[in-house]
């Protein structure tokens, strides 16, 4: 395991890159080959992220650690946050978003209620 004790999921890394405009050029037996968005320029004009296909392959964690570190620097995202994100399946992320959305909506309702009380200058006990 990595220093973060989390194993990045290759499909989550791919989905993140696609959400940022990266394009899957091809998949071979070893790698998903991701090309950068057209508007992103690198010194190496042939730059790609090579994301391992087999999560159980020897050296997978170390290899993906380099990818996650690079993505962290490229998009200025805290490395630990990316490990948290990339260590989850897309289904786990979807469930978390649904849960957080429900909590956010409840908080909004509570704040609206408190503002209504404040406007009437009443207290909870009244």
C-alpha positions as protocol buffer text, in pm:
chain_id: "A"
residue {
  index: 1
  type: UNK
  ca { x: 0 y: 0 z: 0 }
}
residue {
  index: 2
  type: UNK
  ca { x: 99 y: 362 z: -43 }
}
residue {
  index: 3
  type: UNK
  ca { x: 195 y: 604 z: 230 }
}
residue {
  index: 4
  type: UNK
  ca { x: -176 y: 693 z: 246 }
}
residue {
  index: 5
  type: UNK
  ca { x: -273 y: 327 z: 304 }
}
residue {
  index: 6
  type: UNK
  ca { x: -521 y: 352 z: 21 }
}
residue {
  index: 7
  type: UNK
  ca { x: -515 y: 186 z: -316 }
}
residue {
  index: 8
  type: UNK
  ca { x: -622 y: 418 z: -598 }
}
residue {
  index: 9
  type: UNK
  ca { x: -888 y: 266 z: -825 }
}
residue {
  index: 10
  type: UNK
  ca { x: -794 y: 282 z: -1191 }
}
residue {
  index: 11
  type: UNK
  ca { x: -1149 y: 344 z: -1312 }
}
residue {
  index: 12
  type: UNK
  ca { x: -1189 y: 634 z: -1069 }
}
residue {
  index: 13
  type: UNK
  ca { x: -863 y: 789 z: -1191 }
}
residue {
  index: 14
  type: UNK
  ca { x: -983 y: 749 z: -1551 }
}
residue {
  index: 15
  type: UNK
  ca { x: -1324 y: 902 z: -1470 }
}
residue {
  index: 16
  type: UNK
  ca { x: -1157 y: 1198 z: -1297 }
}
residue {
  index: 17
  type: UNK
  ca { x: -927 y: 1261 z: -1593 }
}
residue {
  index: 18
  type: UNK
  ca { x: -1218 y: 1234 z: -1839 }
}
residue {
  index: 19
  type: UNK
  ca { x: -1411 y: 1487 z: -1628 }
}
residue {
  index: 20
  type: UNK
  ca { x: -1116 y: 1724 z: -1681 }
}
residue {
  index: 21
  type: UNK
  ca { x: -1121 y: 1676 z: -2060 }
}
residue {
  index: 22
  type: UNK
  ca { x: -865 y: 1398 z: -2093 }
}
residue {
  index: 23
  type: UNK
  ca { x: -932 y: 1145 z: -2368 }
}
residue {
  index: 24
  type: UNK
  ca { x: -881 y: 771 z: -2357 }
}
residue {
  index: 25
  type: UNK
  ca { x: -661 y: 710 z: -2662 }
}
residue {
  index: 26
  type: UNK
  ca { x: -660 y: 335 z: -2626 }
}
residue {
  index: 27
  type: UNK
  ca { x: -645 y: 49 z: -2384 }
}
residue {
  index: 28
  type: UNK
  ca { x: -393 y: -229 z: -2424 }
}
residue {
  index: 29
  type: UNK
  ca { x: -315 y: -525 z: -2197 }
}
residue {
  index: 30
  type: UNK
  ca { x: -113 y: -311 z: -1958 }
}
residue {
  index: 31
  type: UNK
  ca { x: -239 y: 51 z: -1964 }
}
residue {
  index: 32
  type: UNK
  ca { x: -526 y: 286 z: -2020 }
}
residue {
  index: 33
  type: UNK
  ca { x: -356 y: 557 z: -2227 }
}
residue {
  index: 34
  type: UNK
  ca { x: -496 y: 903 z: -2152 }
}
residue {
  index: 35
  type: UNK
  ca { x: -424 y: 1204 z: -2374 }
}
residue {
  index: 36
  type: UNK
  ca { x: -449 y: 1556 z: -2229 }
}
residue {
  index: 37
  type: UNK
  ca { x: -714 y: 1806 z: -2333 }
}
residue {
  index: 38
  type: UNK
  ca { x: -625 y: 1997 z: -2651 }
}
residue {
  index: 39
  type: UNK
  ca { x: -584 y: 2324 z: -2460 }
}
residue {
  index: 40
  type: UNK
  ca { x: -335 y: 2173 z: -2213 }
}
residue {
  index: 41
  type: UNK
  ca { x: 23 y: 2206 z: -2332 }
}
residue {
  index: 42
  type: UNK
  ca { x: 313 y: 2003 z: -2193 }
}
residue {
  index: 43
  type: UNK
  ca { x: 684 y: 2030 z: -2270 }
}
residue {
  index: 44
  type: UNK
  ca { x: 661 y: 1670 z: -2391 }
}
residue {
  index: 45
  type: UNK
  ca { x: 415 y: 1690 z: -2680 }
}
residue {
  index: 46
  type: UNK
  ca { x: 348 y: 1316 z: -2647 }
}
residue {
  index: 47
  type: UNK
  ca { x: 263 y: 1333 z: -2276 }
}
residue {
  index: 48
  type: UNK
  ca { x: 8 y: 1078 z: -2160 }
}
residue {
  index: 49
  type: UNK
  ca { x: -104 y: 935 z: -1833 }
}
residue {
  index: 50
  type: UNK
  ca { x: -55 y: 559 z: -1841 }
}
residue {
  index: 51
  type: UNK
  ca { x: -297 y: 412 z: -1589 }
}
residue {
  index: 52
  type: UNK
  ca { x: -242 y: 43 z: -1519 }
}
residue {
  index: 53
  type: UNK
  ca { x: -526 y: -187 z: -1624 }
}
residue {
  index: 54
  type: UNK
  ca { x: -458 y: -454 z: -1362 }
}
residue {
  index: 55
  type: UNK
  ca { x: -502 y: -325 z: -1007 }
}
residue {
  index: 56
  type: UNK
  ca { x: -345 y: -647 z: -875 }
}
residue {
  index: 57
  type: UNK
  ca { x: -26 y: -614 z: -1082 }
}
residue {
  index: 58
  type: UNK
  ca { x: 305 y: -598 z: -902 }
}
residue {
  index: 59
  type: UNK
  ca { x: 401 y: -234 z: -844 }
}
residue {
  index: 60
  type: UNK
  ca { x: 48 y: -102 z: -910 }
}
residue {
  index: 61
  type: UNK
  ca { x: 34 y: 106 z: -590 }
}
residue {
  index: 62
  type: UNK
  ca { x: 375 y: 265 z: -643 }
}
residue {
  index: 63
  type: UNK
  ca { x: 302 y: 339 z: -1008 }
}
residue {
  index: 64
  type: UNK
  ca { x: -37 y: 495 z: -937 }
}
residue {
  index: 65
  type: UNK
  ca { x: 112 y: 694 z: -648 }
}
residue {
  index: 66
  type: UNK
  ca { x: 319 y: 880 z: -909 }
}
residue {
  index: 67
  type: UNK
  ca { x: 10 y: 941 z: -1119 }
}
residue {
  index: 68
  type: UNK
  ca { x: -192 y: 1069 z: -823 }
}
residue {
  index: 69
  type: UNK
  ca { x: 96 y: 1294 z: -713 }
}
residue {
  index: 70
  type: UNK
  ca { x: 123 y: 1435 z: -1066 }
}
residue {
  index: 71
  type: UNK
  ca { x: -253 y: 1497 z: -1091 }
}
residue {
  index: 72
  type: UNK
  ca { x: -241 y: 1662 z: -747 }
}
residue {
  index: 73
  type: UNK
  ca { x: 24 y: 1906 z: -867 }
}
residue {
  index: 74
  type: UNK
  ca { x: -137 y: 1961 z: -1207 }
}
residue {
  index: 75
  type: UNK
  ca { x: -478 y: 2050 z: -1064 }
}
residue {
  index: 76
  type: UNK
  ca { x: -353 y: 2196 z: -734 }
}
residue {
  index: 77
  type: UNK
  ca { x: -549 y: 1951 z: -521 }
}
residue {
  index: 78
  type: UNK
  ca { x: -423 y: 1823 z: -186 }
}
residue {
  index: 79
  type: UNK
  ca { x: -264 y: 1483 z: -232 }
}
residue {
  index: 80
  type: UNK
  ca { x: -448 y: 1320 z: 59 }
}
residue {
  index: 81
  type: UNK
  ca { x: -784 y: 1439 z: -76 }
}
residue {
  index: 82
  type: UNK
  ca { x: -709 y: 1279 z: -412 }
}
residue {
  index: 83
  type: UNK
  ca { x: -611 y: 953 z: -245 }
}
residue {
  index: 84
  type: UNK
  ca { x: -940 y: 959 z: -55 }
}
residue {
  index: 85
  type: UNK
  ca { x: -1129 y: 1020 z: -378 }
}
residue {
  index: 86
  type: UNK
  ca { x: -936 y: 780 z: -598 }
}
residue {
  index: 87
  type: UNK
  ca { x: -952 y: 497 z: -345 }
}
residue {
  index: 88
  type: UNK
  ca { x: -1330 y: 477 z: -386 }
}
residue {
  index: 89
  type: UNK
  ca { x: -1535 y: 315 z: -657 }
}
residue {
  index: 90
  type: UNK
  ca { x: -1769 y: 527 z: -865 }
}
residue {
  index: 91
  type: UNK
  ca { x: -2063 y: 367 z: -681 }
}
residue {
  index: 92
  type: UNK
  ca { x: -1917 y: 463 z: -342 }
}
residue {
  index: 93
  type: UNK
  ca { x: -1868 y: 820 z: -464 }
}
residue {
  index: 94
  type: UNK
  ca { x: -2225 y: 835 z: -594 }
}
residue {
  index: 95
  type: UNK
  ca { x: -2363 y: 718 z: -257 }
}
residue {
  index: 96
  type: UNK
  ca { x: -2149 y: 973 z: -71 }
}
residue {
  index: 97
  type: UNK
  ca { x: -2270 y: 1255 z: -296 }
}
residue {
  index: 98
  type: UNK
  ca { x: -2634 y: 1153 z: -244 }
}
residue {
  index: 99
  type: UNK
  ca { x: -2582 y: 1144 z: 133 }
}
residue {
  index: 100
  type: UNK
  ca { x: -2401 y: 1479 z: 140 }
}
residue {
  index: 101
  type: UNK
  ca { x: -2671 y: 1632 z: -81 }
}
residue {
  index: 102
  type: UNK
  ca { x: -2944 y: 1521 z: 163 }
}
residue {
  index: 103
  type: UNK
  ca { x: -2745 y: 1660 z: 458 }
}
residue {
  index: 104
  type: UNK
  ca { x: -2688 y: 1988 z: 273 }
}
residue {
  index: 105
  type: UNK
  ca { x: -3060 y: 2021 z: 202 }
}
residue {
  index: 106
  type: UNK
  ca { x: -3145 y: 1958 z: 569 }
}
residue {
  index: 107
  type: UNK
  ca { x: -2892 y: 2220 z: 677 }
}
residue {
  index: 108
  type: UNK
  ca { x: -3043 y: 2470 z: 434 }
}
residue {
  index: 109
  type: UNK
  ca { x: -3391 y: 2404 z: 574 }
}
residue {
  index: 110
  type: UNK
  ca { x: -3263 y: 2447 z: 928 }
}
residue {
  index: 111
  type: UNK
  ca { x: -3090 y: 2775 z: 844 }
}
residue {
  index: 112
  type: UNK
  ca { x: -3404 y: 2902 z: 671 }
}
residue {
  index: 113
  type: UNK
  ca { x: -3606 y: 2818 z: 981 }
}
residue {
  index: 114
  type: UNK
  ca { x: -3358 y: 2993 z: 1212 }
}
residue {
  index: 115
  type: UNK
  ca { x: -3362 y: 3303 z: 990 }
}
residue {
  index: 116
  type: UNK
  ca { x: -3740 y: 3302 z: 1001 }
}
residue {
  index: 117
  type: UNK
  ca { x: -3727 y: 3293 z: 1381 }
}
residue {
  index: 118
  type: UNK
  ca { x: -3467 y: 3569 z: 1386 }
}
residue {
  index: 119
  type: UNK
  ca { x: -3686 y: 3785 z: 1162 }
}
residue {
  index: 120
  type: UNK
  ca { x: -3976 y: 3744 z: 1403 }
}
residue {
  index: 121
  type: UNK
  ca { x: -3738 y: 3794 z: 1695 }
}
residue {
  index: 122
  type: UNK
  ca { x: -3867 y: 3485 z: 1864 }
}
residue {
  index: 123
  type: UNK
  ca { x: -3689 y: 3202 z: 2035 }
}
residue {
  index: 124
  type: UNK
  ca { x: -3707 y: 2829 z: 1998 }
}
residue {
  index: 125
  type: UNK
  ca { x: -3909 y: 2807 z: 2319 }
}
residue {
  index: 126
  type: UNK
  ca { x: -4187 y: 3035 z: 2200 }
}
